[in-house]
Amino acid sequence: MCYVISACLIGNDCKYNGSNNIHHLVKGIFDKGDSLAVCPELLAGMGVPRPRTEIQEGDGAEVICGKGRVMSEEGSDVTEQFIRGAQAAYEMAYQRGITRAILKARSPSCGFGAIYDGSFSGKLKNGNGVLAQFLVDHGFEVKTEEEVEPG
């Protein structure tokens, strides 16, 4: 099976602080071939390292419809970059006929089901990140690395 996979989960050092979130089961899926590793923030031209970001005023659905904002810990509005990165990742997946994704839990881009609440305090709220929501809106089956089972 082919998946869109958060690049940090396969060991790419694209996390905001320059590290990764390698998950060996997900890396094994990627190493079988045909999956697509993406980092929406890098696709949008954001660098590494970069300030931490969280969605304020809702979740990915609100961001996409213009009601929510993605803000950096330093107070910069990076909403447009997050939308641009999600669109680019979706286009890449669409061109390859991929309709499933394994994304990084709790991320403002990739989180699915729960994301950080926008206070930079480690608290969670229900909702999806911008890329996760964009993919769901386009009919993708989405899960996080925490839902991947051996096999």
Secondary structure, DSSP 4 states (H G I P E B T S, - for coil): ---EEEGGGGT-S-STTS-----HHHHHHHHTSS-EEE-HHHHTT--SS---EEEESS-HHHHHTTS-EEEETTS-B-HHHHHHHHHHHHHHHHHHT--EEEE-TB-TTT--SEEE-SSSSS-EEE---HHHHHHHHTT-EEEEGGG----
